[in-house]
């Protein structure tokens, strides 16, 4: 998720698991419950689905090389976690 105006971005992992769900998302537009956030997020033009880092890098969504990262390493590390 990101805000291009402020250049602030976050990555949320496993956000759909019940034990990891954020109860309230506080955004500049106001607060959203988890269910409200999910509904808006999935309808967003920017929603990409459930992708691996390798898939994001392959379709040009993120430039991991510029960040000094490898998609396989990230995917393997997340699988381990």
FIMAR-551815 format. One line per 5 residues: number of its first residue (from 0); their letters; for each residue x, y, z of N, C-alpha, C. Coordinates in pm, 1 decimal. Example, Ala and Ser with C-alpha at 12.3 -4.5 7.8 and 13.67 -1.06 7.14 Angstrom:
0) AS) 1319.0:-569.0:780.0:1230.0:-450.0:780.0:1320.0:-330.0:780.0 | 1285.0:-225.0:708.0:1367.0:-106.0:714.0:1290.0:3.0:787.0;
end
This chain:
0) XXXXX) 85.6:-116.9:0.0:0.0:0.0:0.0:89.5:122.2:0.0 | 40.1:227.0:-60.1:121.9:345.7:-60.5:44.3:472.2:-87.0 | 110.6:581.5:-56.9:57.7:714.0:-81.7:160.3:785.9:-168.0 | 129.2:801.3:-295.7:226.4:862.2:-386.6:251.7:1009.5:-354.5 | 153.5:1078.9:-298.5:171.9:1219.9:-264.0:276.0:1237.2:-153.8;
5) XXXXX) 271.1:1152.0:-52.2:364.4:1163.5:60.3:487.1:1073.9:43.1 | 483.2:986.9:-60.1:591.0:890.4:-84.1:610.9:795.7:34.9 | 501.4:761.8:102.1:505.3:667.4:213.6:436.5:539.0:171.0 | 502.2:426.8:199.5:451.6:297.1:156.6:467.4:195.6:268.4 | 378.3:97.1:270.9:388.6:-12.4:366.9:358.5:-143.8:295.6;
10) XXXXX) 408.8:-250.4:351.7:377.6:-385.3:305.0:315.7:-458.5:422.6 | 200.5:-519.0:400.2:131.8:-592.8:505.7:132.8:-740.2:467.3 | 191.3:-823.7:552.7:200.6:-966.9:527.5:93.0:-1042.4:604.3 | 39.6:-1145.5:542.8:-57.5:-1234.8:607.3:-168.9:-1158.7:677.5 | -214.8:-1052.9:616.4:-313.2:-965.4:678.3:-452.5:-1025.2:685.2;
15) XXXXX) -474.5:-1134.7:611.8:-606.7:-1194.6:611.0:-623.8:-1304.3:715.9 | -514.2:-1349.7:774.5:-524.8:-1451.2:879.7:-593.0:-1389.8:1001.9 | -690.6:-1459.6:1060.2:-763.8:-1402.9:1174.4:-673.9:-1349.8:1286.4 | -565.2:-1419.2:1315.1:-478.0:-1375.8:1424.9:-394.6:-1252.9:1388.5 | -389.7:-1216.4:1259.6:-310.7:-1101.3:1216.0:-395.9:-982.8:1171.5;
20) XXXXX) -525.4:-995.8:1174.3:-611.8:-891.4:1121.2:-600.2:-761.9:1201.0 | -588.0:-654.0:1127.8:-586.4:-521.5:1187.8:-731.4:-480.2:1205.4 | -770.0:-446.1:1326.4:-910.7:-415.2:1355.1:-956.3:-285.4:1290.5 | -870.3:-181.9:1294.7:-906.4:-52.3:1239.1:-788.9:4.5:1160.5 | -815.2:43.9:1037.8:-715.3:110.0:954.0:-742.3:259.7:961.8;
25) XXXXX) -644.5:336.2:1009.5:-657.7:481.7:1018.7:-588.6:543.9:898.1 | -668.7:601.3:809.7:-618.7:661.3:687.2:-647.6:811.0:688.6 | -587.0:883.5:597.0:-611.2:1028.2:592.8:-758.0:1059.6:565.5 | -827.7:968.1:496.8:-969.5:987.8:466.7:-1060.1:950.5:584.3 | -1005.3:888.1:686.1:-1082.8:843.8:801.3:-1046.4:701.2:837.8;
30) XXXXX) -1119.1:643.9:928.9:-1091.5:508.2:975.8:-1183.9:408.2:907.1 | -1128.6:289.1:883.4:-1205.7:180.1:823.8:-1192.3:56.5:911.0 | -1302.2:-15.4:927.7:-1294.8:-144.9:994.8:-1223.2:-242.5:901.4 | -1185.6:-356.4:952.5:-1121.1:-458.6:869.2:-1209.3:-492.0:749.1 | -1338.2:-517.6:771.6:-1429.1:-554.8:662.2:-1443.7:-442.4:560.1;
35) XXXXX) -1450.9:-318.9:605.9:-1460.1:-205.7:513.9:-1332.9:-193.2:430.0 | -1218.4:-211.5:496.0:-1090.5:-203.6:425.7:-1081.6:-310.4:317.5 | -1116.1:-434.6:351.3:-1109.7:-545.5:255.9:-1197.1:-515.4:134.3 | -1317.9:-469.3:157.8:-1410.0:-441.0:46.7:-1352.4:-333.8:-45.5 | -1299.9:-226.0:10.0:-1244.0:-117.5:-71.8:-1114.0:-160.1:-139.3;
40) XXXXX) -1031.6:-231.1:-66.9:-901.5:-273.6:-118.2:-917.7:-361.6:-241.3 | -1006.6:-457.8:-233.8:-1024.3:-550.6:-345.7:-1091.5:-486.5:-466.3 | -1161.8:-376.4:-446.9:-1224.9:-305.9:-558.4:-1133.8:-199.9:-620.5 | -1020.5:-175.3:-557.1:-926.9:-74.3:-603.9:-867.2:-112.4:-739.4 | -847.5:-13.5:-825.4:-780.4:-36.5:-954.2:-637.8:-85.9:-934.6;
45) XXXXX) -580.8:-58.5:-818.8:-442.5:-97.6:-791.3:-429.0:-235.4:-727.0 | -538.8:-301.4:-699.0:-533.1:-433.7:-636.7:-472.9:-532.6:-734.4 | -370.5:-602.5:-691.3:-298.7:-695.7:-777.8:-326.0:-842.0:-744.2 | -389.7:-868.6:-633.7:-416.0:-1006.0:-594.9:-310.0:-1059.4:-500.8 | -306.6:-1189.9:-488.0:-213.6:-1257.3:-398.3:-95.2:-1304.4:-481.3;
50) XXXXX) 12.1:-1226.6:-482.4:127.9:-1254.6:-566.2:252.1:-1279.6:-482.8 | 341.5:-1357.7:-537.3:471.9:-1375.7:-473.8:560.5:-1257.6:-512.6 | 672.6:-1243.0:-443.1:769.2:-1139.3:-479.1:820.5:-1162.7:-620.9 | 842.7:-1289.2:-656.3:890.8:-1322.2:-790.8:790.2:-1276.7:-896.3 | 661.9:-1297.7:-871.0:558.8:-1254.3:-966.2:553.2:-1102.2:-976.0;
55) XXXXX) 565.5:-1033.8:-863.2:566.4:-887.2:-864.8:685.0:-833.6:-944.5 | 801.9:-894.1:-924.6:921.7:-851.0:-996.4:910.2:-883.0:-1145.4 | 857.0:-1001.0:-1179.4:847.0:-1043.6:-1319.1:753.1:-954.1:-1399.8 | 646.5:-905.8:-1336.9:553.2:-821.5:-1412.5:581.1:-672.4:-1395.5 | 697.2:-638.6:-1336.1:740.7:-499.8:-1327.8:676.6:-417.5:-1218.6;
60) XXXXX) 607.8:-481.0:-1124.7:542.5:-408.0:-1015.9:643.1:-349.9:-916.8 | 758.0:-414.8:-905.0:858.3:-369.6:-809.2:996.3:-401.6:-866.4 | 1092.6:-314.6:-841.3:1229.8:-334.7:-888.7:1316.2:-378.2:-770.4 | 1316.7:-508.7:-745.5:1390.4:-561.8:-631.0:1541.1:-545.9:-647.0 | 1590.7:-553.6:-769.6:1735.1:-538.1:-792.1:1782.2:-400.3:-746.9;
65) XXXXX) 1701.4:-298.2:-772.6:1736.2:-162.5:-730.5:1747.1:-154.0:-578.1 | 1669.3:-237.9:-511.0:1671.3:-241.0:-365.2:1774.7:-338.2:-309.5 | 1845.1:-408.5:-399.5:1945.3:-505.2:-357.0:1885.6:-633.7:-301.9 | 1766.9:-669.8:-349.8:1696.0:-787.8:-300.8:1671.8:-886.9:-414.3 | 1652.3:-1012.2:-377.9:1617.4:-1116.5:-472.9:1479.8:-1171.5:-438.8;
70) XXXXX) 1396.1:-1187.2:-540.5:1260.0:-1235.9:-518.9:1259.3:-1372.6:-453.7 | 1341.5:-1463.7:-500.1:1342.7:-1598.8:-444.9:1381.3:-1596.7:-297.5 | 1477.7:-1516.0:-262.7:1520.3:-1505.4:-122.4:1404.5:-1454.4:-36.3 | 1335.2:-1350.2:-81.1:1220.9:-1298.1:-5.5:1110.6:-1401.3:8.0 | 1076.8:-1467.7:-103.1:971.8:-1570.2:-97.9:1010.6:-1685.9:-5.9;
75) XXXXX) 1136.3:-1729.6:-13.8:1182.8:-1838.1:72.3:1181.1:-1796.9:218.9 | 1225.3:-1675.1:247.0:1226.6:-1626.5:385.6:1084.4:-1618.3:442.3 | 991.6:-1567.3:362.1:852.7:-1558.0:409.1:791.9:-1695.1:429.1 | 824.8:-1789.7:344.4:776.2:-1927.0:359.7:829.7:-1986.1:490.1 | 954.1:-1957.1:521.5:1013.7:-2006.4:645.6:944.5:-1946.1:766.7;
80) X) 916.1:-1817.6:758.0:848.0:-1748.9:870.3:709.8:-1804.6:887.2;
end
